[in-house]
Amino acid sequence: MPAGHVRAAALLSDGASRLVDQFGLATWQQALDILEGSGPAELIRRVRHAEQSDLDSTRWPRGKTFDDATAVYVTVNDDAA
């Protein structure tokens, strides 16, 4: 996609992407909607809630009960030009 067509971008650590790729509690589109509507803190809150609900890693087998989680969401402000 040409850079001029990009209006938003997200960068997630593997700990933040757990909501989608490990826990299956959201689709990628839903994760982007969360980031756009409520911000990175809400996405990470949902990851932490899922981790807390499975402390023994039986529902979602994983190497670490908790993983570091970082999320960045940026949007293009067309008015800034």
N, CA, C and O atoms as a GROMACS GRO file, in nm:
protein
  324
    1MET      N    1   0.085  -0.117   0.000
    1MET     CA    2   0.000   0.000   0.000
    1MET      C    3   0.090   0.124   0.000
    1MET      O    4   0.185   0.130   0.078
    2PRO      N    5   0.062   0.219  -0.084
    2PRO     CA    6   0.141   0.343  -0.086
    2PRO      C    7   0.128   0.416   0.049
    2PRO      O    8   0.021   0.420   0.109
    3ALA      N    9   0.238   0.472   0.094
    3ALA     CA   10   0.239   0.541   0.223
    3ALA      C   11   0.133   0.650   0.232
    3ALA      O   12   0.080   0.676   0.340
    4GLY      N   13   0.101   0.713   0.122
    4GLY     CA   14   0.001   0.818   0.122
    4GLY      C   15  -0.140   0.770   0.153
    4GLY      O   16  -0.228   0.850   0.184
    5HIS      N   17  -0.161   0.641   0.143
    5HIS     CA   18  -0.293   0.585   0.172
    5HIS      C   19  -0.307   0.536   0.317
    5HIS      O   20  -0.417   0.502   0.360
    6VAL      N   21  -0.198   0.534   0.390
    6VAL     CA   22  -0.201   0.486   0.529
    6VAL      C   23  -0.257   0.596   0.618
    6VAL      O   24  -0.209   0.709   0.616
    7ARG      N   25  -0.358   0.563   0.695
    7ARG     CA   26  -0.423   0.658   0.786
    7ARG      C   27  -0.400   0.625   0.933
    7ARG      O   28  -0.419   0.709   1.020
    8ALA      N   29  -0.359   0.499   0.960
    8ALA     CA   30  -0.333   0.457   1.097
    8ALA      C   31  -0.239   0.336   1.093
    8ALA      O   32  -0.233   0.263   0.994
    9ALA      N   33  -0.166   0.318   1.202
    9ALA     CA   34  -0.077   0.203   1.214
    9ALA      C   35  -0.068   0.162   1.360
    9ALA      O   36  -0.076   0.246   1.450
   10ALA      N   37  -0.050   0.033   1.381
   10ALA     CA   38  -0.034  -0.020   1.516
   10ALA      C   39   0.093  -0.103   1.522
   10ALA      O   40   0.128  -0.173   1.427
   11LEU      N   41   0.161  -0.094   1.634
   11LEU     CA   42   0.279  -0.176   1.661
   11LEU      C   43   0.255  -0.241   1.795
   11LEU      O   44   0.236  -0.173   1.896
   12LEU      N   45   0.255  -0.376   1.797
   12LEU     CA   46   0.226  -0.450   1.919
   12LEU      C   47   0.339  -0.547   1.950
   12LEU      O   48   0.390  -0.614   1.860
   13SER      N   49   0.378  -0.554   2.075
   13SER     CA   50   0.470  -0.660   2.116
   13SER      C   51   0.393  -0.792   2.120
   13SER      O   52   0.270  -0.792   2.114
   14ASP      N   53   0.466  -0.903   2.128
   14ASP     CA   54   0.396  -1.031   2.132
   14ASP      C   55   0.308  -1.043   2.255
   14ASP      O   56   0.207  -1.115   2.252
   15GLY      N   57   0.342  -0.976   2.363
   15GLY     CA   58   0.257  -0.978   2.482
   15GLY      C   59   0.125  -0.906   2.460
   15GLY      O   60   0.022  -0.949   2.510
   16ALA      N   61   0.127  -0.797   2.385
   16ALA     CA   62   0.004  -0.724   2.356
   16ALA      C   63  -0.080  -0.794   2.250
   16ALA      O   64  -0.202  -0.786   2.252
   17SER      N   65  -0.015  -0.862   2.157
   17SER     CA   66  -0.089  -0.930   2.051
   17SER      C   67  -0.155  -1.059   2.098
   17SER      O   68  -0.232  -1.119   2.023
   18ARG      N   69  -0.126  -1.102   2.220
   18ARG     CA   70  -0.185  -1.225   2.274
   18ARG      C   71  -0.338  -1.226   2.264
   18ARG      O   72  -0.398  -1.331   2.244
   19LEU      N   73  -0.399  -1.110   2.279
   19LEU     CA   74  -0.545  -1.104   2.275
   19LEU      C   75  -0.597  -1.169   2.146
   19LEU      O   76  -0.701  -1.235   2.148
   20VAL      N   77  -0.525  -1.150   2.036
   20VAL     CA   78  -0.565  -1.204   1.907
   20VAL      C   79  -0.499  -1.338   1.879
   20VAL      O   80  -0.566  -1.439   1.861
   21ASP      N   81  -0.365  -1.337   1.875
   21ASP     CA   82  -0.296  -1.453   1.820
   21ASP      C   83  -0.279  -1.570   1.915
   21ASP      O   84  -0.252  -1.681   1.870
   22GLN      N   85  -0.293  -1.549   2.044
   22GLN     CA   86  -0.281  -1.662   2.136
   22GLN      C   87  -0.413  -1.693   2.206
   22GLN      O   88  -0.450  -1.810   2.220
   23PHE      N   89  -0.484  -1.590   2.249
   23PHE     CA   90  -0.608  -1.613   2.323
   23PHE      C   91  -0.730  -1.622   2.233
   23PHE      O   92  -0.831  -1.680   2.272
   24GLY      N   93  -0.724  -1.566   2.114
   24GLY     CA   94  -0.837  -1.570   2.022
   24GLY      C   95  -0.959  -1.496   2.073
   24GLY      O   96  -1.072  -1.530   2.037
   25LEU      N   97  -0.938  -1.395   2.155
   25LEU     CA   98  -1.049  -1.319   2.214
   25LEU      C   99  -1.089  -1.198   2.130
   25LEU      O  100  -1.185  -1.128   2.163
   26ALA      N  101  -1.017  -1.174   2.023
   26ALA     CA  102  -1.049  -1.064   1.931
   26ALA      C  103  -0.989  -1.098   1.796
   26ALA      O  104  -0.893  -1.175   1.788
   27THR      N  105  -1.044  -1.041   1.692
   27THR     CA  106  -0.983  -1.048   1.560
   27THR      C  107  -0.886  -0.931   1.548
   27THR      O  108  -0.883  -0.843   1.635
   28TRP      N  109  -0.806  -0.930   1.442
   28TRP     CA  110  -0.716  -0.816   1.422
   28TRP      C  111  -0.797  -0.688   1.402
   28TRP      O  112  -0.758  -0.582   1.451
   29GLN      N  113  -0.909  -0.697   1.330
   29GLN     CA  114  -0.992  -0.578   1.311
   29GLN      C  115  -1.047  -0.529   1.444
   29GLN      O  116  -1.050  -0.408   1.469
   30GLN      N  117  -1.090  -0.620   1.529
   30GLN     CA  118  -1.140  -0.581   1.661
   30GLN      C  119  -1.030  -0.517   1.745
   30GLN      O  120  -1.055  -0.420   1.817
   31ALA      N  121  -0.909  -0.571   1.736
   31ALA     CA  122  -0.797  -0.512   1.810
   31ALA      C  123  -0.771  -0.370   1.762
   31ALA      O  124  -0.747  -0.280   1.843
   32LEU      N  125  -0.774  -0.349   1.631
   32LEU     CA  126  -0.756  -0.213   1.578
   32LEU      C  127  -0.870  -0.122   1.622
   32LEU      O  128  -0.847  -0.004   1.652
   33ASP      N  129  -0.991  -0.174   1.627
   33ASP     CA  130  -1.105  -0.095   1.674
   33ASP      C  131  -1.087  -0.055   1.820
   33ASP      O  132  -1.120   0.058   1.858
   34ILE      N  133  -1.037  -0.147   1.902
   34ILE     CA  134  -1.010  -0.116   2.043
   34ILE      C  135  -0.905  -0.006   2.052
   34ILE      O  136  -0.921   0.091   2.127
   35LEU      N  137  -0.798  -0.020   1.975
   35LEU     CA  138  -0.691   0.081   1.977
   35LEU      C  139  -0.743   0.217   1.934
   35LEU      O  140  -0.711   0.319   1.995
   36GLU      N  141  -0.824   0.218   1.829
   36GLU     CA  142  -0.878   0.345   1.779
   36GLU      C  143  -0.978   0.407   1.877
   36GLU      O  144  -0.975   0.527   1.901
   37GLY      N  145  -1.064   0.325   1.932
   37GLY     CA  146  -1.171   0.377   2.017
   37GLY      C  147  -1.132   0.404   2.160
   37GLY      O  148  -1.179   0.499   2.222
   38SER      N  149  -1.044   0.319   2.216
   38SER     CA  150  -1.013   0.329   2.359
   38SER      C  151  -0.865   0.341   2.389
   38SER      O  152  -0.827   0.374   2.502
   39GLY      N  153  -0.780   0.315   2.291
   39GLY     CA  154  -0.637   0.331   2.310
   39GLY      C  155  -0.565   0.206   2.356
   39GLY      O  156  -0.628   0.106   2.392
   40PRO      N  157  -0.433   0.211   2.355
   40PRO     CA  158  -0.350   0.097   2.392
   40PRO      C  159  -0.376   0.045   2.534
   40PRO      O  160  -0.369  -0.076   2.557
   41ALA      N  161  -0.406   0.132   2.628
   41ALA     CA  162  -0.428   0.087   2.766
   41ALA      C  163  -0.545  -0.011   2.774
   41ALA      O  164  -0.539  -0.106   2.852
   42GLU      N  165  -0.648   0.010   2.696
   42GLU     CA  166  -0.763  -0.081   2.697
   42GLU      C  167  -0.727  -0.216   2.636
   42GLU      O  168  -0.768  -0.320   2.688
   43LEU      N  169  -0.651  -0.217   2.530
   43LEU     CA  170  -0.608  -0.342   2.470
   43LEU      C  171  -0.526  -0.422   2.572
   43LEU      O  172  -0.548  -0.542   2.589
   44ILE      N  173  -0.433  -0.356   2.638
   44ILE     CA  174  -0.349  -0.424   2.737
   44ILE      C  175  -0.431  -0.466   2.857
   44ILE      O  176  -0.405  -0.571   2.915
   45ARG      N  177  -0.530  -0.387   2.897
   45ARG     CA  178  -0.617  -0.427   3.007
   45ARG      C  179  -0.687  -0.558   2.976
   45ARG      O  180  -0.701  -0.644   3.063
   46ARG      N  181  -0.731  -0.574   2.853
   46ARG     CA  182  -0.800  -0.697   2.812
   46ARG      C  183  -0.704  -0.816   2.809
   46ARG      O  184  -0.742  -0.927   2.845
   47VAL      N  185  -0.580  -0.792   2.768
   47VAL     CA  186  -0.479  -0.899   2.773
   47VAL      C  187  -0.458  -0.940   2.917
   47VAL      O  188  -0.456  -1.060   2.948
   48ARG      N  189  -0.441  -0.843   3.006
   48ARG     CA  190  -0.417  -0.874   3.148
   48ARG      C  191  -0.537  -0.947   3.211
   48ARG      O  192  -0.518  -1.036   3.294
   49HIS      N  193  -0.656  -0.909   3.172
   49HIS     CA  194  -0.776  -0.977   3.223
   49HIS      C  195  -0.774  -1.124   3.181
   49HIS      O  196  -0.803  -1.213   3.261
   50ALA      N  197  -0.741  -1.150   3.056
   50ALA     CA  198  -0.734  -1.288   3.008
   50ALA      C  199  -0.626  -1.366   3.082
   50ALA      O  200  -0.648  -1.480   3.124
   51GLU      N  201  -0.509  -1.305   3.099
   51GLU     CA  202  -0.401  -1.372   3.172
   51GLU      C  203  -0.443  -1.404   3.314
   51GLU      O  204  -0.417  -1.514   3.364
   52GLN      N  205  -0.507  -1.309   3.380
   52GLN     CA  206  -0.552  -1.329   3.519
   52GLN      C  207  -0.656  -1.441   3.528
   52GLN      O  208  -0.662  -1.512   3.628
   53SER      N  209  -0.736  -1.457   3.424
   53SER     CA  210  -0.841  -1.560   3.427
   53SER      C  211  -0.786  -1.700   3.401
   53SER      O  212  -0.861  -1.797   3.411
   54ASP      N  213  -0.658  -1.712   3.369
   54ASP     CA  214  -0.597  -1.841   3.337
   54ASP      C  215  -0.457  -1.848   3.398
   54ASP      O  216  -0.358  -1.866   3.326
   55LEU      N  217  -0.449  -1.833   3.528
   55LEU     CA  218  -0.318  -1.825   3.595
   55LEU      C  219  -0.235  -1.952   3.581
   55LEU      O  220  -0.112  -1.946   3.584
   56ASP      N  221  -0.300  -2.067   3.566
   56ASP     CA  222  -0.224  -2.192   3.552
   56ASP      C  223  -0.201  -2.231   3.405
   56ASP      O  224  -0.152  -2.340   3.376
   57SER      N  225  -0.236  -2.142   3.315
   57SER     CA  226  -0.210  -2.160   3.170
   57SER      C  227  -0.273  -2.287   3.113
   57SER      O  228  -0.217  -2.350   3.024
   58THR      N  229  -0.390  -2.325   3.164
   58THR     CA  230  -0.456  -2.444   3.111
   58THR      C  231  -0.544  -2.411   2.991
   58THR      O  232  -0.547  -2.487   2.894
   59ARG      N  233  -0.615  -2.300   2.995
   59ARG     CA  234  -0.700  -2.262   2.881
   59ARG      C  235  -0.614  -2.223   2.762
   59ARG      O  236  -0.640  -2.263   2.648
   60TRP      N  237  -0.512  -2.144   2.789
   60TRP     CA  238  -0.420  -2.100   2.685
   60TRP      C  239  -0.278  -2.138   2.727
   60TRP      O  240  -0.210  -2.059   2.793
   61PRO      N  241  -0.232  -2.256   2.689
   61PRO     CA  242  -0.096  -2.296   2.726
   61PRO      C  243   0.006  -2.194   2.673
   61PRO      O  244   0.002  -2.154   2.557
   62ARG      N  245   0.096  -2.154   2.761
   62ARG     CA  246   0.196  -2.055   2.724
   62ARG      C  247   0.316  -2.065   2.818
   62ARG      O  248   0.303  -2.114   2.930
   63GLY      N  249   0.429  -2.020   2.772
   63GLY     CA  250   0.552  -2.028   2.850
   63GLY      C  251   0.553  -1.936   2.970
   63GLY      O  252   0.611  -1.971   3.074
   64LYS      N  253   0.491  -1.821   2.959
   64LYS     CA  254   0.486  -1.724   3.068
   64LYS      C  255   0.340  -1.690   3.096
   64LYS      O  256   0.263  -1.662   3.005
   65THR      N  257   0.303  -1.692   3.224
   65THR     CA  258   0.166  -1.654   3.258
   65THR      C  259   0.140  -1.511   3.215
   65THR      O  260   0.036  -1.481   3.156
   66PHE      N  261   0.235  -1.423   3.244
   66PHE     CA  262   0.225  -1.282   3.206
   66PHE      C  263   0.344  -1.250   3.116
   66PHE      O  264   0.456  -1.295   3.141
   67ASP      N  265   0.321  -1.173   3.014
   67ASP     CA  266   0.428  -1.129   2.925
   67ASP      C  267   0.424  -0.978   2.920
   67ASP      O  268   0.319  -0.917   2.938
   68ASP      N  269   0.540  -0.916   2.894
   68ASP     CA  270   0.540  -0.771   2.878
   68ASP      C  271   0.451  -0.736   2.761
   68ASP      O  272   0.446  -0.809   2.662
   69ALA      N  273   0.380  -0.628   2.772
   69ALA     CA  274   0.286  -0.588   2.667
   69ALA      C  275   0.304  -0.441   2.635
   69ALA      O  276   0.293  -0.354   2.721
   70THR      N  277   0.332  -0.416   2.508
   70THR     CA  278   0.349  -0.279   2.461
   70THR      C  279   0.265  -0.261   2.335
   70THR      O  280   0.265  -0.346   2.246
   71ALA      N  281   0.194  -0.150   2.328
   71ALA     CA  282   0.111  -0.122   2.210
   71ALA      C  283   0.123   0.027   2.177
   71ALA      O  284   0.116   0.113   2.265
   72VAL      N  285   0.142   0.053   2.050
   72VAL     CA  286   0.147   0.190   1.999
   72VAL      C  287   0.047   0.199   1.885
   72VAL      O  288   0.041   0.111   1.799
   73TYR      N  289  -0.031   0.306   1.885
   73TYR     CA  290  -0.128   0.329   1.778
   73TYR      C  291  -0.115   0.473   1.734
   73TYR      O  292  -0.129   0.565   1.814
   74VAL      N  293  -0.090   0.493   1.606
   74VAL     CA  294  -0.074   0.628   1.553
   74VAL      C  295  -0.172   0.650   1.439
   74VAL      O  296  -0.204   0.558   1.364
   75THR      N  297  -0.217   0.773   1.427
   75THR     CA  298  -0.308   0.811   1.318
   75THR      C  299  -0.250   0.931   1.246
   75THR      O  300  -0.171   1.008   1.301
   76VAL      N  301  -0.290   0.946   1.123
   76VAL     CA  302  -0.247   1.059   1.041
   76VAL      C  303  -0.348   1.171   1.058
   76VAL      O  304  -0.469   1.151   1.045
   77ASN      N  305  -0.297   1.288   1.087
   77ASN     CA  306  -0.382   1.408   1.098
   77ASN      C  307  -0.371   1.483   0.966
   77ASN      O  308  -0.272   1.551   0.940
   78ASP      N  309  -0.473   1.471   0.884
   78ASP     CA  310  -0.472   1.538   0.753
   78ASP      C  311  -0.466   1.690   0.764
   78ASP      O  312  -0.424   1.757   0.670
   79ASP      N  313  -0.507   1.744   0.877
   79ASP     CA  314  -0.508   1.889   0.897
   79ASP      C  315  -0.370   1.944   0.932
   79ASP      O  316  -0.351   2.066   0.935
   80ALA      N  317  -0.273   1.857   0.956
   80ALA     CA  318  -0.142   1.900   1.001
   80ALA      C  319  -0.055   1.953   0.885
   80ALA      O  320   0.050   2.011   0.910
   81ALA      N  321  -0.096   1.933   0.764
   81ALA     CA  322  -0.013   1.973   0.650
   81ALA      C  323  -0.004   2.122   0.634
   81ALA      O  324   0.063   2.170   0.542
   0.00000   0.00000   0.00000
